[in-house]
Amino acid sequence: MAVLASMTLRPSLSIVVNNYNYARYLPEALESALGQLGERDEIIVVDDGSTDDSAEVLSRYAENPHMTVILQRNQGQFAAVLNGLAAARGDLCVLLDSDDYLLPGYLSRLRTTAEARLQEDFFFSAAEPGGDSVSAAEMTRATLARMALPEGPTGASRWGTWVAGEFLGTPTSGLALRASLVETILAMREQLDDRLACPAWAVHVFRMNTSSHIVSRLSADGIIVRASSLLGARKYCMRTPGFFYRIHGGNAFAGLGTLARLYLRFKRGKQVVRMVGAAMDIPSRPTVRQVLLEAGGRSAPLRVRRRITLWLNYSRALLCTADAIPMRFTALLQLPWRLFRHSKA
């Protein structure tokens, strides 16, 4: 993705906060961002039709020159995030769920990293899980640790996402996108739908709550992370935790069983690939050269199991290429060296 030519040396930040009925957490989220803002930064809060005391909380910030509040009828988290991004004016858009909060120093590190890494247009930060349930927080911490990558550029991931719906990022509050990437996503928003049709058998087998949005909606981060990959975004992983990831009763996905989470990741990934593929000019099948070139730029996961998953994903991508079958199998022999030649044991 191209970086905006007009971007200043010190990028300005737009903190986009989505909120729905989290009045009890909202002040902590807002104060964590306000305490780290620069002169040219802003906070945009989109309240998605809350019925609790959120409006009263937001009224306390009415006179703050750095803050803009958008009140909308209930449309879901994804629409709230997109509406916030559409109003943003910063060089870098930083997402924040209102039940989380930013850790001290995060915005400074993000700004410095984005300034130094102009070739990357998508940044994601590690999380610090916590909450009322110690066991749930520890389970989430273990899940995120299994996905861990080294500090630094991850490379492009279009074909890894295309074949397996790969999620290369972190939960919403750890994501930051350059304005140029945001503009590209917003340009195809009419073709992006967060409705999820979860079959009755899956709801029964995985014991999912039919009244939960997890059964009927795609998550905002799931769409944005995968859409960015399919658009060819080059990503950067920041290993120092940048936000407190609050695990509580409202975290529908975190509260699911392992098999249910695996199923939903697969189903969500495939739906996003279909949507974004239809909205932009992505070839129906890549070439061997395209897959190998991308594989050679990927950073290796820290865990062996995730490295195996990465290898399997790119093996599948090679087998699905448009080139002749002998060329595909020859490429399979090159793949491990391409993927892991720069990794450390």
PyMOL commands that set and color helices and strands:
alter all, ss='L'
color gray80, all
select helices_A, chain A and resi 26-34+54-59+77-87+106-116+134-146+158-164+172-174+179-187+189-191+200-205+213-216+220-230+258-279+288-296+304-319+325-340
alter helices_A, ss='H'
color red, helices_A
select strands_A, chain A and resi 13-19+42-48+67-72+92-97+101-102+122-131+152-155+175-178+235-247
alter strands_A, ss='S'
color yellow, strands_A
deselect
rebuild
show_as cartoon
